[in-house]
Amino acid sequence: MRKVLKILVVVILVLANAAALALAVFSFTGEIDFGRKQSNRPNIGEKLNLTIPEDPEELKTFAYELYALANKNFKELENAAYSVNSTTTMQMSSIKLPVYGHRYFVKNGADLLYLDYSFVTNPAVATLMGFMAKDTTMYAERCFTTGDIGYMYAEKTLEPTFTLGENSVTYNADWNNLYYAKQKDKPIYHAGQTEDFEYTDQLIRPETIKNAEVTYVKSEGYYRLVLDLDVDNPLTTSKTQPNLRQSSGAADAHYTYMRETIEIWDNGYFKYFLSVDHWEGQGVVLMKSIIEYETVFLYDEASLNFSNYQYADELISMVRNNQMRSK
């Protein structure tokens, strides 16, 4: 479910002139804390009794196989969820344009709920993005599908507002003022699908892992993988680089750094996943970007209840009663 933030070429043109460069003084480089949840170890399966190899090449294979097992287990698990906090920071010269995201993914069998919020916090950046790229930087999207339909129904509205609580975030999105309502392709997420599930679109394979560190945290019962991926191997970004070049408007856009930090419970289920990707490309000006996706996997009863998520019940009712809109 990962994606590269779409940066319109016209934004680059605006930022290239002197008036836009003056906005650099308003650059915001802080972090948004949504009240991060903690993963709870799912009470399922047997404990893995694995021996971490010392040989670097064997370690790459070990890390891949553990990652592949977690992917398989997530797909086959009937009920599971995850929460994502993301920051995409675009940099041109001294200008930094951070865009924040908050996402929920919840599945119960073949029913899938996906909520995606994207926003900026700096007033000057919000003004610029609102004028040039509102639909990719300031929006709320809600999606739902069931095993009875062959697509995922999605609705999107622009410029949601939010309020941060001590351990939560509350959104206000106007679903009566839709940017679109449409059908989207279903992702791979449940056991009834024939394709393999992989959490990240960057291909993690023994041959795409440049360096691997694997440790077992015995006190908490999980394995921690730190993988530097080989950005010079075309296989690593075979799925993502074409989209990067299309969305950035830079024909030479390419990844320059990629690290995956993955925590897997010692029964083989995902606990935590942090992806940090750097890319750059020459458009009208040299563009650089850092994309950070922090994911916590959730298995507790409250996190698996669709009704505990904002704007979910109305959407689910629309889909189940075939009252979906089109725009």
Secondary structure by P-SEA (a helix, b strand, c coil): ccccbbbbaaaaaaaacccccccccccccbbbbccbbbbcccccccccbbbbbccaaaaaaaaaaaaaaaaaaaaaccccbbbbbbbbbbbcccbbbbbbbbbbbbbcccbbbbbbbbbbccaaaaaaaaacccccccbbbbbbbcccccbbbbbbbcbbbbbbcccbbbbbbccccccccbbbbbccccccccbbbbccccccccccccbbbbbbccccbbbbbbbbccccccccccccaaaaaaaaccccccccbbbbbbbbcccccccbbbbbbbbbbbccccccbbbbbbbbbbccccccccccccccaaaaaaaaacccccc
